[in-house]
Amino acid sequence: MTGATAIRLAGLRVDAPTTSGGKSILGPLDLELPRGERVLLVGPSGCGKTTLLRAIAGLVTPAAGTVDLDGVRASEVGRLVVPPHRRGVGMLFQGGALWPHMTARKTLEFVIASAGGKPSDARIAELLALVRLSGFEDRRPDSLSGGESQRLALARAMASEPKILLLDEPLGPLDRPLRAELLEMLSELHGRFGWTTLHVTHDPEEARGYADRVLTLTSGGMLAENQA
């Protein structure tokens, strides 16, 4: 780690839509992640873990507070200063959430182009090789196993060349051997690319050996003390 701050949340609060009464579902909370750190975020269902990731990724707007990424203001009260596809953030959702009508090639081409890059056969082949899916360019999600789907979702998260990787319970839908395989792959890729990683789970043992630090989000949506 360089010591520079990759993610800084200051007084961040996210409210439910006004149709639900506008109740706070997260925060306010403060958080700083140094560049290159791997943090495991645990907490019970419904405490706001996924909402926290979505706020960092720019998929929800803060009701209060700010989100800074690599020293740049990304979100502030009621406003996304930087759009999601320009944040340098990759997100791996639980269950993959792949686009069912797109082949692996089309999926990766879309993400690369959305981030301002130029898709090429060489880049697509490189991404698929990194997740051990060489030759899967023309496969659609309905032809993939659970483990293959999550690996393609990881390639999609990597396609924009992110500096920050957000993992929303990516091991949840997998059986134990596939969990170990994906966790090993994530560790290898982190060593290669040095992402700042925030890994959300309800199971504190899931990736403890992978993380540099473990944080807990309480059922009230507040960030609690670090765990060793």
N, C-alpha and C positions, 0 to 999 in steps of 0.2 A: 504493500500500500504506500501511496505517496504522501499521505497525510492531508491532501486536499479533500474538501467536502463534496461528495457527489450528490447527496440528497439532503436538503434541509427543509424541515417542516416547522413553521412557527405559528403557534396558536391555531392550527388547522382544525376546522370543524366542518362536518358535512351533515346537512339536514335531509330528512326525507322530503319527497315532493309535497307541495302545499296541499294537495288533495288528500294526503295522509296526515294532515295536521301540522306539518313542518317541524316535527320533533327531531332533535339531534340524534343521529345514528352513529356518529363518530366524533370524539374529541370534546373540547379542544385539546390538542396534544402537540408536543414539540418532539422532534426527532432529528438526529444528525447521523448520517452514514458516511464514513470516509471512503474515498475512491478505492475500489478493489475489495472492499469488505464483503463477506458472505454472512448475512444475518438470517436467522431462523425466527419467524414470528409465530407464536403459538397463542391459542386462546379458544374458548368455547364457541360453538356455532352461534351465529347471530351477533357476535361482539363487534363486528365492523372490519374484520381482516381484509376481506375482498374489497370493501369500500375504500380502505386505505390504499390498496394497490391501484384501484381505479382513479383515485384522486391524483396519485403520482403520475399515472399514465395519461391523465388529461381526459378521462372518460366521464368524470363528474366535476362540477365546479364547487369551490369552497363557499360555504355560507359565512365563514370567517377565516382569517389567517392567510398564510401564503405557502406556496411550494416553490423552492428554488432548486434547480438542477445544474450542477457544475457552475455554481455562482451566477446563474441567469434566472431571473424571475420567470417562472413558467405558468403559475396560476396565482390569482389574488381574488379577493372577495367578489363573487358574482361574475368572474371573467377568466377565460383561458387566454393567457398572454401568448403562449406558444401552442399551436395545435398539436394533437397527439402524434401525428405522423412526422413531426419535426423535432421531437423531444429526445431522440436518441435512446428510446426505451423500447425493449422487446418484452412481450408478455406471453406467458405460457399458461393457458387456462386449464382448469380441471376438465378432463374429458376431451381436451384438444380443441373443441369448437371449430373444427375445420369446415371450410365451405364445401358442401356436398357436391356441387355441380362442377367444381374445378379439379383438374388433375394436379399432381404435385408440381409439375412445371408451371402451369398457369398460376397456381397459388403463389409460388416464389417470385415469378415475374411481376405479379401485381404488387407485392410488398416492396420489391426492389424499386419499381417505378414510382410508387407512392412516396418513397423516401427520397426521390430525386436521383436515383441511380439509373444505370443502363443495363437491363437484363441481357445476359448472354448465355449460350449453351455451357460455356466453361464455368461461369459462376453458379449456374443451377447444378451442374455436376459436382462442383466443389462442396456446395451446401449439403447435398444428399450424401456425399461420401463422408462428411463429418458426422452424420447421424446414422451411418451404416445402412443407407438406403440407395446405394448405387444401382442404377437400372430401373428405378421406380418412377421415372419422369412422367410416364403416361398413365399412372395408376390414380384412381379416384378413391376418396375415403371409404366408400362401401366395399372396396376390395382389399382393405388393409385390416390386419389384426389390431388388437388394442395397443400393444407395444409399438407397432409400426405407426399407428395413428399419432401417438404421443411423440414419437421421434420426428415425424413430419411436422407436427405442431412446433417442436423445438427448432427445426430448420426454418420454419416461417418466422419465429421470434428472432432468429439470428439474421434473417435476410436483409434487414435494414441496417446491419452493422451497429448494433446498439452498444452504448456504454453502460447501460443499466438493464438488468434482467429481472423481471418480476415473475415469480412462480406462484400460481394460485392452486395449491394442493395438486400438483401435477402427478403425484404418485398414487392418488386416491383410487382411480379406477383400475389399477393394475394389481396383479397377484404378486406374491412376495418375490419370486425370482426376477420378474420384470421390473419391480421397484428397484431392486439392487442393481440391475443392469442400467436403468436410466440414471440412477444416482451416481454410478461410476462414470457414466458418460458426461453428466453435468460437471463432475469434479475435474475430469480430464479437460473439458472445454474451458472451464474457468481458468485452469492453469495456462491454457494457451492464449485466451483473450483477455483475462483479467477484468471481467465485468464486476460492477458493484451489484450484488445479488440480494434481493429480499424474497425469502422463501416462506410462504404462508402454509401452515398446517394446523390441524386440531390435535395431531399426535406428536408430542414433544420428542419422542424417540425416533421419529421418521428419518430425520437427516441431521441428528445432533453431531455426529462425527464429521459431517460435511461443513458445518457452520463455524465461523469464527466467534459468533456471539449469539445468544438466545434472548429474545425479548418476549414479554407476555402482554397481550391486550386483554383487558378485563371485560366482563359482560356488560359493563357500563360504557364501553367504547373508549376507555382511557388506557394510556400506556403505563404499565407498571414497571417495577424495578427489573433490572437485568438479572438473568440467571447465569451462573458460572457454567 
